């Protein structure tokens, strides 16, 4: 059970970083229910990435349309510490979805180098 919980946590971090590729889009007001739905859809679409698979077209689409302001608030220092060791792999996954990351972009407690 501990491993599954860790995978879910890592996935949410991965999704947050994947969403960073949407940085150039203007932030618009989003309701809490829209944010919850964004996170649910992203989790479902990108779940296989947690298990080492490449992002599917559906996952990449979710990465492109998920509102960044719905994900970044969930990146605490504790969660950031779990993902930082694998940041390069995550950045590659983002690029696999056709997105780029701005240098020094901050999302929650993670800063892209």
C-alpha positions in Angstrom: 0.0 0.0 0.0 2.9 2.4 0.8 4.2 2.0 -2.8 0.9 2.8 -4.3 0.5 5.9 -2.1 4.0 7.0 -3.2 3.2 6.4 -6.9 0.0 8.5 -6.6 2.0 11.3 -4.9 4.7 11.1 -7.6 2.1 11.2 -10.3 0.6 14.4 -9.0 4.0 15.9 -9.0 4.6 14.7 -12.5 1.3 16.1 -13.7 2.2 19.4 -12.0 5.5 19.6 -13.9 3.9 18.5 -17.1 1.4 21.3 -16.8 4.3 23.8 -16.5 4.6 23.5 -20.3 1.4 25.6 -20.4 3.2 28.6 -18.9 2.8 30.9 -21.9 -1.0 30.8 -21.7 -2.6 33.6 -19.8 -4.0 32.7 -16.4 -7.8 33.0 -16.2 -10.2 32.7 -13.3 -11.0 29.1 -12.6 -13.5 27.8 -10.1 -12.6 25.3 -7.4 -14.8 22.7 -9.1 -13.1 23.3 -12.4 -9.7 22.8 -10.7 -10.9 19.6 -9.1 -12.1 18.3 -12.5 -8.8 19.3 -14.2 -6.8 17.3 -11.6 -9.1 14.3 -11.9 -8.9 14.2 -15.7 -5.2 14.7 -15.7 -4.7 12.0 -13.1 -6.8 9.5 -15.2 -5.2 10.4 -18.5 -1.6 10.3 -17.3 -1.7 7.5 -14.8 0.5 5.2 -16.9 3.4 7.7 -16.8 3.8 6.8 -13.1 4.6 3.3 -14.2 7.3 4.3 -16.6 5.3 4.5 -19.8 5.5 7.3 -22.3 2.7 10.0 -22.1 -0.2 9.0 -24.3 -1.8 11.5 -26.7 -4.6 11.9 -24.2 -2.1 12.6 -21.4 -0.3 15.2 -23.5 -3.6 16.9 -24.4 -4.5 17.1 -20.7 -1.0 18.6 -20.0 -1.8 21.3 -22.6 -5.2 22.2 -21.3 -5.0 21.9 -17.5 -4.9 25.2 -15.7 -1.6 25.6 -14.0 -3.1 27.5 -11.1 -5.1 24.3 -10.3 -1.9 22.2 -9.8 0.9 24.4 -8.5 -0.7 25.1 -5.1 -0.4 21.4 -4.3 3.4 21.3 -4.7 4.6 21.6 -1.1 8.3 21.4 0.0 7.8 17.8 1.1 6.3 16.8 -2.3 9.0 18.8 -4.2 11.7 16.8 -2.3 10.2 13.6 -3.7 10.3 14.7 -7.3 13.6 16.7 -7.5 15.7 13.5 -7.8 13.8 12.6 -11.0 13.4 16.1 -12.4 15.4 15.5 -15.6 13.1 12.5 -16.5 10.1 14.6 -15.9 11.4 17.4 -18.1 12.0 14.9 -20.9 8.3 13.7 -20.5 7.2 17.3 -20.8 9.2 17.7 -24.0 7.7 14.4 -25.3 4.4 16.3 -25.1 5.7 19.1 -27.3 6.0 21.6 -24.5 9.0 23.6 -23.3 9.8 24.9 -19.8 11.0 28.4 -19.0 14.2 28.5 -17.0 13.7 29.4 -13.3 9.9 28.9 -13.5 8.4 28.3 -10.1 5.5 26.0 -9.5 4.7 25.5 -5.8 8.0 24.5 -4.2 9.7 23.4 -7.4 11.8 25.6 -9.5 12.8 24.5 -13.0 16.6 24.9 -13.5 
